[in-house]
Amino acid sequence: MAENQTVDVTIRLDRDLKENGEVFFHRLGMSFSTAVNAFVSYSLEQGKVPFDGVREHIETEEEYHSEIKSRLESAKAGNIVTHGLIEDD
């Protein structure tokens, strides 16, 4: 897809979920829209959602947030990197 071709998408979320998500992703240095784009891009690249198996390999919340931030930054840059935390099918 060309860089300039974007579309508006409407999704329904619980208000608290959206507001908390915006705060969370802002702390990671990205917008809610960027986070959704990263999620979809990563899911398409991997052929599955990127969250299975993450928690069982990470000991602390700080490590978890750091890992998610790293994955999102990689996806945002177009460099999809498997960190060994998601099983390959």
N, C-alpha and C positions, 0 to 999 in steps of 0.2 A: 504494500500500500504506500502511496506517495505521502510524503511528510505533510502536505497541505490538505489532504482529504480527510476531514473529520466530520462526524455526524453527531447530532444530539441524541442522547439515549435517556429515556425516562424509566426509572426503576422505583419500586415502592419498598421503603425500608421503615422500620420502626423509628420514630423520631429520635429516641435516645440512642439507638444504634448508630444512626447517621451522625448525630452530634458527637458522640464519643469517638466514632471513627475519624471524624475530621480532626479532633484534638490529637488522637493517637498518631495519625499519619503526619500531621503538622510537626509533631515532636520528632518524627523521622525525617523531616525536611521535604515533605512532598504534599501535594494536594490530594484530596479524596479522589479526584478524577485520575490523577497519575497512578494512584494505588490500584484503582479498578483496571486501568489499562495494563499495568504490570501484571496483575492477577490473570487477566485474560491472555496476555501474551505468553506468560509462563505456562499456563494451563495448555494452551495450544501446542507449544514447543514440546512439553512433556507428555501430552496426551492424557493428562489427568490433573486433578486439582493438586496444588503443591503442598498441602498441609499434612498429608498422612505420614506418620512416622517421625515428625519433627520433635514433638514433645518427649518421646521416650528416649531420645539420644542426648538431650540437653538438660543439664542439672539445675540451672538457675533461671529466673525470669530475665536477668540481665543478658545472659547468653542467648536466650530465646529471642529477645528483641534485637540483639546485635545480629543474629543470624538472619532474621526476617529482613532487617534493614539492608544487610549485605545482598540478599537475594533480590530485593526490590531495586536496589541500585544497579545490580547487574542486568536485570531485565529492562530497566529504564534505558540503560546504555546499549541495549541490544545484544549484550553478551550473556546469554543464558548459560549458567554454570551449575552443574549438579554438584552439591557439596557432600554427597555421600549420605545425606540424611533422608533422601527420598528413594525408595526402592525403584529400581528399573524393572519394567515389565518385559 
